[in-house]
Amino acid sequence: MKKYLLYIDILGFKELVAEKPRKIEMLYGIIDSLNVHAHHAFKTIVFSDTILVYNSTNPATDADRDYFVMYACEFAQDLQHRLVGQDIYFRAVLVLGDFDHYFLKNIECFYGAALIKAYIKEKDIPAIGLFIDDASNGHNDIFPTIRFDSDLSFVFLNQSLERLQKNTDGKLPTDSFHLSATEEYWEILWDIRFLKDVYSNTQRQHSSRIRTKYLTTWHLFRRRYPKILDALESRNFSPQAICENFDWTKRIESFKESLAHFRSIGGEAQPIIPLDLAHKAAQGR
């Protein structure tokens, strides 16, 4: 039966197990706290370094398909958000195809063409982040994408960055009024830190294979947000590059507290920052 299958591979998992087992506990705690587990229309399978998410109910209309694709992308966004600043990254593929999942008396069974397709596609991508196949992207009207290869597009999950691009056309710094009068940019510090970490990995990774993943990702972002990335890079990724007249102190303190919260997760945990921005955007359609 055809499903929208989100296939997520945690990168560098072997090294984490060998060198930083405490981070594995944190990682599984973060995965356990994701919003996807509270959504009745999706099921999640986790094994070792792989997360599978798929729609457990079947779409009857195009609106249903739009809904499933939106939430699948949002689940990847949720994970990316919670991993910011933790030096843990993933590569994910969202595909449409046959997928079966059921339980026998003693074992759990899952297989299908979608799983094979996602597995093969994911291994060949020299980048990080979420990629979406054309069949799924045809029902994506929330998250911007850019063509990556013959059947995949890269998905931009950083919505505050997208809002900043639309409101300023990348011309920075912007007027402080836009930041103080609205909550449109409440997660911009997360997006800045994510970009800073990607850029840092383009410089510090000794392995050319690993460095290429971050270089590819950086260039994908540069293709969509060239002026914003130039501004951030020139100011060493300080939020002052976005707005010089805004007092960032409280937001930076809150951001650091949230990073510490996610870093301390291990086992049962409750998320403190709900990430449902795509759903809110969809409500306005």
N, C-alpha and C positions, 0 to 999 in steps of 0.2 A: 504494500500500500504506500502511495507517495506521501512523503513527509518533507517538511522544511527542517533539514538537519544542520544544526550548528555544531561543528567539530572544532574543538579548542585544544591546542597542544601547548603545554607549558614548556618554555624553552629553558635549556640548561638544567633540567631536572636531575640528571645523573650527578652533576657537580654539586647541586644542592644537597642531595642525599649523602654524598661522600664527605662534604666539607661543612655544610651548614644545616644539620638536621633540625635545629630549632626553627629555621625558616620554613621547613616542610610542614611543621605543626601550624605555624602561622598561615601558610598558604591554604592548607585544608580548612582551617578555621574561617578564612575569608571566603573560600568556595562554599562552605556550609552556610554562610550568612547571606549569600546572594539573593536578590529579589526573585529569581526564577523559581525558587522552591515554594514561594507563596502563590504562584500563579496556577490556577486549576487547569488551564488548557495546555500545560507543558509538563514533560517529564525529563528528568536529568539522570544521567549515568556517569559515574566517576570511576575511573580505574587508572591507578598510577599517575601518569602525567597527562592524561587525556580526560576531557569533559565532553559529553554528548548531551545536547539539548534538542528536543523535537516536540512538535505539536501532537498531543495525544488525541485531540479531537480533529475531525476532518473538516476542511473548509467547504462551505456550500456555495459561497458567492465570492466575487472579486474583493468585496469589502472584508470578508474573512481572511482572504489571502494577504491583503494589505496589513491586516491586524497581526497575523502570525509573523510576517517578515519584520514589521516594525518592532515587535517585542523581542524577536530573536536578536536583532541588531542591538536593542537596548540592553539585553542581557550581557552581550559582549562589552558594551559601554560600561555597564555596572562593574564588571570584573576589571576592566582597564582602570577605571576610577579608583577602585580600592587597592590596586597594586602600584599606584603612583608613589614614587619615592622609596619603594621597597627593593629596587633592583631585581625585580622579577618581571618577565615579559612573556607574552604568548603570541602565537600565530593561529588564526582561526579562519575557517572557511564555512560559508553558509551555502548549502546546495539543496536543490529539490530532486527527490528521487525515491525509489522504493526503500523502505526500512521497516523491519519487524522487530518487536521487542516484547518478550513474554517470559513467564516463569514456569519452570517445571517443578517437580516436587523438591528437588535439591539444588537446582542450578538456575541461573539467569541467562536467557538467550537473547542475543541481538545481532542482526546481520542485515545485509542488503546492499544493493548497487550504490545507494547514496553514500553509505559508509565507505565503500571501496573508493568511490570517486573522490570523496573528501580527503581520505587518507593519502591518495596518490597526489592530488593537487597540492595539498598542504606541504608535503615534503619537498616540492620543487620550487617553492616561493622563497626568494632570497630577501625577505623583509619580515617585519613584525606587524601585528594589528589584524584587522578583519578584512577578509576578501569575500566577495559575493558572486555567485554565478549569474548568468544572464536571466535564467528562468526565475530566480528569486528577485533579482534587481528590477524586473518588470513590475513588481508589486511593492517597490520601495519608493515612497514619495516623502520621506522624512529626512533621511541621512544623505548628504551629498556623496557622490562617488566619482572616481576617475578610472578610465580604462587602464587595465594592467596587462592582460594578454588576450588571447582570442576568445576566452570564455569567462574571464574573471575581471572584476573591478575592485579597486581599493575603496573601503568605506571610511569616511572621515567621521569619527565618533565624538570629536571635541566640539560640542555645540556652542560653548561660549566663544570659542575662536571663530566659529562661523558667524555668530551674531556680530562680533567685532568687525569682521570683514564686511558684512552687509551694511553696518551702520557708519563705517568710516572709510570704506573702500581701501583699507589698509594704510590710510594716512595718519600716522602717529607722531607725537602723542595726541590724544583726543581731549575734548573738553571734560573737565571733572564732573560737570552737571550730569552727563549721561551715566556715570557710574554711581553717583550719590542718589539720584532720583529714582532709579529703578533697580530691580534685582536681576536684570538680564545677565549680568556678568558675575553672579555669585560664585561660580566655579572656575573663573578665569585663572586663579592661582594654580589650580590643579593642571590646567592645560599648559600654563607656562612651565611648570615643573616637569611635565611629561616631555615637552619639547626640549627642555634643557638636558634631560637625561638621555634622550635620543641623540642629541648633538654631541654630548659628552662621549657617548659610546662610539661615535664616528671617529673620535680622536684617540681614545685610550685603549681600544681593543687591539691586542697584539696579533690575533688571528685574522688573516685577511678574509676568511670565510665568514667569521662572525661580524667583523667590521662592515662587510658588504651589506649585511641585513639592515644595519642601522643607516648606512649611507643611502640605500634604496628607499627606506622609509622617509628619511629626511628630504630627499629629492621629491618624493610624492607630495609631502606637505609644502615644499617650496613651490611646486607647480600651481598649487591652489592659493597659497598665502605668501607670495614672495615679499611684499612690502612689510608685512607683520613680522616675518622671520628675520628680515634684515634689521628691523628696529630692535627686536629682542636680542639678536646676536650682538649688535653694536653696544647694547647696554648690559651685556653679560646676564641676560634673562631677568633683569630686574623689572618688577611691575611698573616702575617709573617710566619705562619705555612705552607703556600703554597710556598712562596719565600721570603727569608730573604734579598736578595740583591736588590730587586726591590723597587723603591720609590713609595709607594702607595698613597702619599698625594693627588695628583690631582684626582685620581679615587675615593678616599674616599669622597672628597669634592663634586664631581659630583654625587656620590651615595646619599649623604645626601640631596642635592638639589632636586634630583628626588623623594626621600621619602617625602620631604616637599611639592612638587608639588602634588603628589597623595593625600596627607593628606588634601590639601586645596580644592580638587575638590568637587563641589556640584552643580548639575545642568549641564549646558552646559560646556564642556571641550574638549580640544584637547590633545591627547596623545603626549608626547615629546620623548618617547623611543619606536620606532617601534619594535615589537617583531615578526619577521618573519623568525626565524632561521630554523625552520623545513622546510619551503618552500625553503630556500636557499640550505639546505642539499639535498632536493629532486631534485633540478635542476642539481645536480651533479651525479644523478643516471644514 
